[in-house]
Amino acid sequence: MNKIIKAMKERRSIRKFKSEMPAKADLEQIVEAGLYAASGMGKQATKIIIVTDKKLRDKIMEMNRKVGGWDQGFDPFYGAPAMLIVLAEKDWRNKIYDGSLVMGNLMLAAHSLGLGSIWIHRAREEFESEEGKEILKELGIEGEWEGIGHCAVGYMDGELPKPAPRKDGRVVWAE
């Protein structure tokens, strides 16, 4: 089987991570794969924030927890030490599609390097808030951006989950 298709079939969302930080070179490769995602009209209207600073990671995690409505102490990033946040230009009509393609590339690249990942939502709500806008400003990110998702990345703690059976009736041939 083609190794790319094999990776697509094997990749799973990971919900338990070790605290060990992935190598910077691995994160750079993952991000590079994200930057090569297809984009509407070739606009490349997305941005990726690489968060490895624990203090900032925990601040964003707490914002996400509050938006999600979970109890104090719950980590919606499942302990992943690194976070790749995908943003898209707020006024770009294809922002969700383009950002989703970036997220897909990030997760496949992480898997191909032996790392686990999971797509975590609520980035839009986080970066629409004043606290989120302040984070972007502190990072030197100007303009209007919409949060598309967080790709939580790290070393998987445990076994790779088994795939759910594929549902029937999802393919229609028009020959």
N, C-alpha and C positions, 0 to 999 in steps of 0.2 A: 504494500500500500504506500502511496505517496506520503512522505514524512509530514508535509503540511496538513494534509487531510487527516492523517493519524493524530496529529496534535490537536486539531479541531475536535475530533471525536473523543479524545482522552481528557481534555481540559475540564476541570470542575471548579466550582466556587468553593473556596476554602473558608471554613469558619472557626479555625483554631490555628494560631500562629505561634512560633517560638519568638522570643524577644530579640534574638540575634539579628542585627541589621544586615541586609543583603549588601554585597560588594558594590561599591560605587560604579565600577565598570559594568556590572550587570544592570544596574538601574539606568545607566547611560544607554546601553543597548536596547532596553525596553522602551525608553523614551524615543529613541531614534526610530524604532518600529512604529510608534504612535505617530510620529511626524510624517511617516510615509503613507498614512491612511489616505484613501481616496477622499476628495472633497469636491463639493458642487462647484462647477465652473473653474476648478483648480484654484479657488480663492484662498485656501489654507487659512481660514478664519478662526482657528482654534489655538489655544495656548495650554501648556502643561506646566503645572507647578509641582516641583519635586519637594516633598516635605520629609526630611529626615531628622529635623530638630525636634526632640521629644517634647519640649515645652509647647511649641506651636502645634505639633501633632495632637497633643492632649487638649489644647484649647479648641481646636477644630472638632475633635471628637466630642467634647462637651457640648459645643454648639449643635452638633448633629444629634446627640442624645436628647437634647431639649426639644428640637424640632420634631423628632420621632416620638416624643412623649414617654420615654422609658424612665425607669427608676434610677436614682442616683447610684453610681457605681457600675452601671451597665456600659460596656464598650461596644458601640455599633460597628467598630472596625475590627472586632474579634482579636485584639492584641497585635495586629500587624504593625511592625515598627516603621514601615515606610508607606507613604501615601502619594499617589500621583493624581492630582486634581486636574480635571479637564474643564476648561472654560471655552466659551465660544462668543464671538462678537454678538452682542445683544440684539442688534438690528439686522443680523444676517438671517434671511428666510430659511436657510438650510442648517441652522445651528444645531438642532437636535440630531439630524441625520449625520452631519459631519462629525459631531462630537461622539456619537455612538460608534462610528467607524473607528475613531481614535481609541475609544475604550476597548473595542474588540481586539484591535492590534496589540494594545498594552497587555491584555490578559493572555493572549496567545503567545506573545513574546516571553512573558514571565514563565509560563508553563514550559516553553521550549528550553529555558535556562534552569529548570528544576526548581523554580519558585512557585509558590501558591499565590493566588489573587482572588479578589471578589469585587464586584461592582457594588458600591454603596451609593444610594440615592441621597437626596435632600441637599445637594450642593447648591441648587437654585435658591432655595430658601436661605441657606447660610450666607451666600454672597449678595443677596438682596438686602440683608440686614445691615445696619450701620456698623456693627462689629465686623462683619465680613468685608464690607467696603473698606474699613480701616486696615484690615489685614492686607488687602490688595494694594492699598496706598503705601503701606510700610514695605511691601515687596517691590515697589516701583512700577506697579501695573496701573497704567492710566487708561481712561476710556470706560465704556460701558460693556461689561461682560456678564454672561449668564453661566452659572455653574451647571455643568452637564452631569458630572459624576465623579466619584472618588474611586480610584483603583487602589485598593489596599493590597500591599505586597509584602511578602516575607517568606520565611521557611515554614513549610507546613509542619504542624505538630500533630502527627498521627498518620493514618493511611489516606490515600487518595480515595474520595468517595466513589462508590459505584454509580454508573449512569442510570438514570430513570429510564424505563422502557420508552421507546418512541411511540407516540400515539399514531394510530392508523388514520387514514383519510386526509393526510396533510399534503398530499401531492396529487396534482391533477395534470394529466398529459393532454395536450391539445394537438394531436398529430394530424 
